[in-house]
Amino acid sequence: MLDAIRAALYPLPETYAGASALPNDCGVRTRILTADGASRRIAMHAAWAAARKMITGVQPKPRRK
């Protein structure tokens, strides 16, 4: 999951992000720094979608607003 989240965050523009494993491999922690709120929302969604795909095996579908 760590590699999937890192791969999802790496190509995002205007985003400085990283992911690391928690002690004893009990989870993953992400840190995201962006220029604005819209970039932060995109980065958080990308990290969440990568984690969800690793857990369920299915890419989340886009939601309508």
Biopython code that builds the backbone (N, CA, C, O; Angstrom):
import numpy as np
from Bio.PDB.StructureBuilder import StructureBuilder

atoms = [
    (1, "MET", "N", (0.818, -1.176, 0.000)),
    (1, "MET", "CA", (0.000, 0.000, 0.000)),
    (1, "MET", "C", (0.876, 1.259, 0.000)),
    (1, "MET", "O", (0.540, 2.258, -0.636)),
    (2, "LEU", "N", (1.980, 1.200, 0.706)),
    (2, "LEU", "CA", (2.882, 2.345, 0.771)),
    (2, "LEU", "C", (3.370, 2.747, -0.616)),
    (2, "LEU", "O", (3.366, 3.929, -0.960)),
    (3, "ASP", "N", (3.783, 1.783, -1.399)),
    (3, "ASP", "CA", (4.255, 2.082, -2.753)),
    (3, "ASP", "C", (3.138, 2.625, -3.639)),
    (3, "ASP", "O", (3.383, 3.500, -4.470)),
    (4, "ALA", "N", (1.925, 2.124, -3.475)),
    (4, "ALA", "CA", (0.796, 2.596, -4.278)),
    (4, "ALA", "C", (0.465, 4.049, -3.948)),
    (4, "ALA", "O", (0.188, 4.836, -4.852)),
    (5, "ILE", "N", (0.490, 4.411, -2.683)),
    (5, "ILE", "CA", (0.201, 5.789, -2.290)),
    (5, "ILE", "C", (1.298, 6.724, -2.783)),
    (5, "ILE", "O", (1.015, 7.810, -3.289)),
    (6, "ARG", "N", (2.541, 6.303, -2.636)),
    (6, "ARG", "CA", (3.646, 7.127, -3.138)),
    (6, "ARG", "C", (3.544, 7.336, -4.642)),
    (6, "ARG", "O", (3.778, 8.441, -5.132)),
    (7, "ALA", "N", (3.196, 6.285, -5.376)),
    (7, "ALA", "CA", (3.058, 6.395, -6.827)),
    (7, "ALA", "C", (1.896, 7.313, -7.204)),
    (7, "ALA", "O", (1.972, 8.007, -8.218)),
    (8, "ALA", "N", (0.828, 7.331, -6.414)),
    (8, "ALA", "CA", (-0.316, 8.182, -6.707)),
    (8, "ALA", "C", (-0.009, 9.653, -6.423)),
    (8, "ALA", "O", (-0.532, 10.533, -7.106)),
    (9, "LEU", "N", (0.828, 9.927, -5.430)),
    (9, "LEU", "CA", (1.127, 11.301, -5.050)),
    (9, "LEU", "C", (2.263, 11.912, -5.861)),
    (9, "LEU", "O", (2.333, 13.133, -5.995)),
    (10, "TYR", "N", (3.139, 11.096, -6.395)),
    (10, "TYR", "CA", (4.337, 11.599, -7.071)),
    (10, "TYR", "C", (4.056, 12.513, -8.257)),
    (10, "TYR", "O", (4.682, 13.570, -8.339)),
    (11, "PRO", "N", (3.154, 12.180, -9.186)),
    (11, "PRO", "CA", (3.010, 13.006, -10.392)),
    (11, "PRO", "C", (2.158, 14.274, -10.229)),
    (11, "PRO", "O", (1.990, 15.017, -11.196)),
    (12, "LEU", "N", (1.627, 14.536, -9.052)),
    (12, "LEU", "CA", (0.721, 15.680, -8.893)),
    (12, "LEU", "C", (1.487, 17.000, -8.928)),
    (12, "LEU", "O", (2.497, 17.146, -8.238)),
    (13, "PRO", "N", (1.015, 17.967, -9.727)),
    (13, "PRO", "CA", (1.690, 19.269, -9.791)),
    (13, "PRO", "C", (1.397, 20.110, -8.547)),
    (13, "PRO", "O", (0.359, 19.937, -7.910)),
    (14, "GLU", "N", (2.294, 21.001, -8.210)),
    (14, "GLU", "CA", (2.162, 21.918, -7.076)),
    (14, "GLU", "C", (1.924, 21.190, -5.759)),
    (14, "GLU", "O", (1.271, 21.724, -4.862)),
    (15, "THR", "N", (2.448, 19.980, -5.640)),
    (15, "THR", "CA", (2.239, 19.191, -4.435)),
    (15, "THR", "C", (3.557, 18.602, -3.957)),
    (15, "THR", "O", (4.299, 17.998, -4.730)),
    (16, "TYR", "N", (3.835, 18.785, -2.675)),
    (16, "TYR", "CA", (4.979, 18.163, -2.040)),
    (16, "TYR", "C", (4.392, 17.191, -1.030)),
    (16, "TYR", "O", (3.822, 17.604, -0.021)),
    (17, "ALA", "N", (4.532, 15.904, -1.301)),
    (17, "ALA", "CA", (3.876, 14.903, -0.460)),
    (17, "ALA", "C", (4.802, 13.726, -0.224)),
    (17, "ALA", "O", (5.715, 13.456, -1.005)),
    (18, "GLY", "N", (4.543, 13.038, 0.870)),
    (18, "GLY", "CA", (5.309, 11.844, 1.177)),
    (18, "GLY", "C", (4.459, 10.872, 1.972)),
    (18, "GLY", "O", (3.453, 11.251, 2.572)),
    (19, "ALA", "N", (4.867, 9.638, 1.969)),
    (19, "ALA", "CA", (4.170, 8.596, 2.723)),
    (19, "ALA", "C", (5.206, 7.730, 3.401)),
    (19, "ALA", "O", (6.271, 7.461, 2.844)),
    (20, "SER", "N", (4.887, 7.295, 4.609)),
    (20, "SER", "CA", (5.803, 6.430, 5.337)),
    (20, "SER", "C", (5.004, 5.404, 6.127)),
    (20, "SER", "O", (3.825, 5.602, 6.421)),
    (21, "ALA", "N", (5.665, 4.315, 6.460)),
    (21, "ALA", "CA", (5.011, 3.251, 7.213)),
    (21, "ALA", "C", (5.016, 3.590, 8.699)),
    (21, "ALA", "O", (5.984, 4.147, 9.217)),
    (22, "LEU", "N", (3.933, 3.251, 9.372)),
    (22, "LEU", "CA", (3.861, 3.421, 10.815)),
    (22, "LEU", "C", (4.649, 2.301, 11.496)),
    (22, "LEU", "O", (4.928, 1.279, 10.868)),
    (23, "PRO", "N", (5.008, 2.475, 12.760)),
    (23, "PRO", "CA", (5.762, 1.428, 13.455)),
    (23, "PRO", "C", (5.052, 0.072, 13.408)),
    (23, "PRO", "O", (3.825, -0.010, 13.475)),
    (24, "ASN", "N", (5.836, -0.959, 13.295)),
    (24, "ASN", "CA", (5.349, -2.342, 13.236)),
    (24, "ASN", "C", (4.442, -2.586, 12.034)),
    (24, "ASN", "O", (3.629, -3.510, 12.056)),
    (25, "ASP", "N", (4.567, -1.777, 10.989)),
    (25, "ASP", "CA", (3.763, -1.907, 9.776)),
    (25, "ASP", "C", (2.266, -1.975, 10.061)),
    (25, "ASP", "O", (1.545, -2.779, 9.470)),
    (26, "CYS", "N", (1.807, -1.115, 10.979)),
    (26, "CYS", "CA", (0.384, -1.128, 11.323)),
    (26, "CYS", "C", (-0.426, -0.128, 10.515)),
    (26, "CYS", "O", (-1.613, 0.058, 10.783)),
    (27, "GLY", "N", (0.183, 0.516, 9.539)),
    (27, "GLY", "CA", (-0.537, 1.457, 8.698)),
    (27, "GLY", "C", (0.411, 2.342, 7.920)),
    (27, "GLY", "O", (1.625, 2.134, 7.924)),
    (28, "VAL", "N", (-0.151, 3.324, 7.257)),
    (28, "VAL", "CA", (0.625, 4.256, 6.437)),
    (28, "VAL", "C", (0.236, 5.674, 6.823)),
    (28, "VAL", "O", (-0.938, 5.974, 7.042)),
    (29, "ARG", "N", (1.236, 6.538, 6.902)),
    (29, "ARG", "CA", (0.993, 7.947, 7.210)),
    (29, "ARG", "C", (1.398, 8.773, 5.992)),
    (29, "ARG", "O", (2.437, 8.523, 5.380)),
    (30, "THR", "N", (0.575, 9.752, 5.649)),
    (30, "THR", "CA", (0.912, 10.632, 4.527)),
    (30, "THR", "C", (1.009, 12.067, 5.034)),
    (30, "THR", "O", (0.318, 12.467, 5.971)),
    (31, "ARG", "N", (1.881, 12.822, 4.392)),
    (31, "ARG", "CA", (1.999, 14.252, 4.661)),
    (31, "ARG", "C", (1.900, 14.963, 3.323)),
    (31, "ARG", "O", (2.578, 14.598, 2.362)),
    (32, "ILE", "N", (1.055, 15.977, 3.270)),
    (32, "ILE", "CA", (0.789, 16.664, 2.010)),
    (32, "ILE", "C", (0.910, 18.168, 2.232)),
    (32, "ILE", "O", (0.313, 18.729, 3.151)),
    (33, "LEU", "N", (1.696, 18.803, 1.370)),
    (33, "LEU", "CA", (1.847, 20.257, 1.389)),
    (33, "LEU", "C", (1.579, 20.760, -0.029)),
    (33, "LEU", "O", (2.229, 20.321, -0.978)),
    (34, "THR", "N", (0.627, 21.676, -0.172)),
    (34, "THR", "CA", (0.259, 22.173, -1.500)),
    (34, "THR", "C", (0.192, 23.700, -1.501)),
    (34, "THR", "O", (0.244, 24.343, -0.453)),
    (35, "ALA", "N", (0.079, 24.252, -2.685)),
    (35, "ALA", "CA", (-0.011, 25.698, -2.839)),
    (35, "ALA", "C", (-1.403, 26.233, -2.499)),
    (35, "ALA", "O", (-1.540, 27.381, -2.077)),
    (36, "ASP", "N", (-2.431, 25.407, -2.681)),
    (36, "ASP", "CA", (-3.790, 25.869, -2.417)),
    (36, "ASP", "C", (-4.693, 24.706, -2.027)),
    (36, "ASP", "O", (-4.281, 23.546, -2.053)),
    (37, "GLY", "N", (-5.914, 25.031, -1.669)),
    (37, "GLY", "CA", (-6.861, 24.018, -1.202)),
    (37, "GLY", "C", (-7.297, 23.039, -2.276)),
    (37, "GLY", "O", (-7.537, 21.867, -1.986)),
    (38, "ALA", "N", (-7.400, 23.501, -3.499)),
    (38, "ALA", "CA", (-7.827, 22.609, -4.582)),
    (38, "ALA", "C", (-6.780, 21.524, -4.833)),
    (38, "ALA", "O", (-7.125, 20.362, -5.048)),
    (39, "SER", "N", (-5.521, 21.899, -4.806)),
    (39, "SER", "CA", (-4.439, 20.905, -4.979)),
    (39, "SER", "C", (-4.415, 19.924, -3.818)),
    (39, "SER", "O", (-4.151, 18.738, -4.014)),
    (40, "ARG", "N", (-4.692, 20.412, -2.602)),
    (40, "ARG", "CA", (-4.727, 19.535, -1.421)),
    (40, "ARG", "C", (-5.846, 18.513, -1.546)),
    (40, "ARG", "O", (-5.661, 17.339, -1.226)),
    (41, "ARG", "N", (-7.013, 18.962, -2.015)),
    (41, "ARG", "CA", (-8.148, 18.047, -2.178)),
    (41, "ARG", "C", (-7.823, 16.961, -3.196)),
    (41, "ARG", "O", (-8.156, 15.795, -2.984)),
    (42, "ILE", "N", (-7.182, 17.330, -4.291)),
    (42, "ILE", "CA", (-6.804, 16.366, -5.319)),
    (42, "ILE", "C", (-5.806, 15.358, -4.768)),
    (42, "ILE", "O", (-5.922, 14.159, -5.024)),
    (43, "ALA", "N", (-4.817, 15.847, -4.003)),
    (43, "ALA", "CA", (-3.801, 14.956, -3.430)),
    (43, "ALA", "C", (-4.408, 14.000, -2.404)),
    (43, "ALA", "O", (-4.080, 12.814, -2.391)),
    (44, "MET", "N", (-5.286, 14.508, -1.552)),
    (44, "MET", "CA", (-5.919, 13.642, -0.554)),
    (44, "MET", "C", (-6.789, 12.579, -1.215)),
    (44, "MET", "O", (-6.820, 11.430, -0.774)),
    (45, "HIS", "N", (-7.498, 12.970, -2.277)),
    (45, "HIS", "CA", (-8.328, 11.996, -2.990)),
    (45, "HIS", "C", (-7.453, 10.938, -3.671)),
    (45, "HIS", "O", (-7.801, 9.757, -3.678)),
    (46, "ALA", "N", (-6.330, 11.354, -4.236)),
    (46, "ALA", "CA", (-5.432, 10.401, -4.903)),
    (46, "ALA", "C", (-4.884, 9.385, -3.900)),
    (46, "ALA", "O", (-4.824, 8.192, -4.197)),
    (47, "ALA", "N", (-4.486, 9.851, -2.715)),
    (47, "ALA", "CA", (-3.972, 8.940, -1.685)),
    (47, "ALA", "C", (-5.073, 7.995, -1.205)),
    (47, "ALA", "O", (-4.838, 6.797, -1.045)),
    (48, "TRP", "N", (-6.270, 8.529, -0.977)),
    (48, "TRP", "CA", (-7.383, 7.695, -0.532)),
    (48, "TRP", "C", (-7.750, 6.655, -1.586)),
    (48, "TRP", "O", (-7.987, 5.493, -1.256)),
    (49, "ALA", "N", (-7.799, 7.068, -2.853)),
    (49, "ALA", "CA", (-8.166, 6.140, -3.928)),
    (49, "ALA", "C", (-7.139, 5.019, -4.059)),
    (49, "ALA", "O", (-7.507, 3.869, -4.303)),
    (50, "ALA", "N", (-5.863, 5.340, -3.899)),
    (50, "ALA", "CA", (-4.817, 4.313, -3.977)),
    (50, "ALA", "C", (-4.958, 3.316, -2.826)),
    (50, "ALA", "O", (-4.828, 2.109, -3.027)),
    (51, "ALA", "N", (-5.222, 3.824, -1.621)),
    (51, "ALA", "CA", (-5.395, 2.933, -0.471)),
    (51, "ALA", "C", (-6.641, 2.071, -0.630)),
    (51, "ALA", "O", (-6.611, 0.876, -0.337)),
    (52, "ARG", "N", (-7.720, 2.663, -1.086)),
    (52, "ARG", "CA", (-8.958, 1.899, -1.270)),
    (52, "ARG", "C", (-8.789, 0.799, -2.305)),
    (52, "ARG", "O", (-9.295, -0.309, -2.131)),
    (53, "LYS", "N", (-8.070, 1.109, -3.393)),
    (53, "LYS", "CA", (-7.850, 0.096, -4.416)),
    (53, "LYS", "C", (-7.024, -1.062, -3.868)),
    (53, "LYS", "O", (-7.273, -2.217, -4.215)),
    (54, "MET", "N", (-6.043, -0.768, -3.016)),
    (54, "MET", "CA", (-5.232, -1.838, -2.432)),
    (54, "MET", "C", (-6.056, -2.705, -1.470)),
    (54, "MET", "O", (-5.839, -3.913, -1.383)),
    (55, "ILE", "N", (-6.990, -2.095, -0.757)),
    (55, "ILE", "CA", (-7.792, -2.836, 0.226)),
    (55, "ILE", "C", (-8.900, -3.643, -0.437)),
    (55, "ILE", "O", (-9.090, -4.819, -0.126)),
    (56, "THR", "N", (-9.638, -3.003, -1.362)),
    (56, "THR", "CA", (-10.804, -3.665, -1.953)),
    (56, "THR", "C", (-10.520, -4.308, -3.299)),
    (56, "THR", "O", (-11.237, -5.217, -3.719)),
    (57, "GLY", "N", (-9.469, -3.839, -3.985)),
    (57, "GLY", "CA", (-9.158, -4.364, -5.301)),
    (57, "GLY", "C", (-9.917, -3.679, -6.421)),
    (57, "GLY", "O", (-9.790, -4.069, -7.582)),
    (58, "VAL", "N", (-10.706, -2.662, -6.093)),
    (58, "VAL", "CA", (-11.533, -1.965, -7.072)),
    (58, "VAL", "C", (-11.243, -0.474, -6.995)),
    (58, "VAL", "O", (-11.208, 0.109, -5.912)),
    (59, "GLN", "N", (-11.032, 0.141, -8.170)),
    (59, "GLN", "CA", (-10.831, 1.592, -8.224)),
    (59, "GLN", "C", (-12.146, 2.289, -7.887)),
    (59, "GLN", "O", (-13.171, 1.928, -8.465)),
    (60, "PRO", "N", (-12.172, 3.281, -6.972)),
    (60, "PRO", "CA", (-13.435, 3.954, -6.664)),
    (60, "PRO", "C", (-13.965, 4.722, -7.873)),
    (60, "PRO", "O", (-13.201, 5.299, -8.646)),
    (61, "LYS", "N", (-15.270, 4.716, -8.015)),
    (61, "LYS", "CA", (-15.896, 5.427, -9.127)),
    (61, "LYS", "C", (-16.006, 6.909, -8.777)),
    (61, "LYS", "O", (-16.179, 7.262, -7.610)),
    (62, "PRO", "N", (-15.905, 7.780, -9.788)),
    (62, "PRO", "CA", (-16.062, 9.216, -9.503)),
    (62, "PRO", "C", (-17.483, 9.515, -9.030)),
    (62, "PRO", "O", (-18.451, 8.942, -9.530)),
    (63, "ARG", "N", (-17.589, 10.413, -8.067)),
    (63, "ARG", "CA", (-18.896, 10.791, -7.543)),
    (63, "ARG", "C", (-19.375, 12.055, -8.208)),
    (63, "ARG", "O", (-18.586, 12.929, -8.568)),
    (64, "ARG", "N", (-20.679, 12.140, -8.366)),
    (64, "ARG", "CA", (-21.273, 13.361, -8.892)),
    (64, "ARG", "C", (-21.424, 14.358, -7.753)),
    (64, "ARG", "O", (-21.550, 13.985, -6.586)),
    (65, "LYS", "N", (-21.409, 15.592, -8.107)),
    (65, "LYS", "CA", (-21.631, 16.616, -7.090)),
    (65, "LYS", "C", (-22.977, 17.227, -7.250)),
    (65, "LYS", "O", (-23.347, 18.114, -6.481)),
]
sb = StructureBuilder()
sb.init_structure("model")
sb.init_model(0)
sb.init_chain("A")
sb.init_seg("    ")
for serial, (resi, resn, name, xyz) in enumerate(atoms, 1):
    if name == "N":
        sb.init_residue(resn, " ", resi, " ")
    sb.init_atom(name, np.array(xyz, "f"), 0.0, 1.0, " ", f" {name:<3s}", serial, name[0])
structure = sb.get_structure()
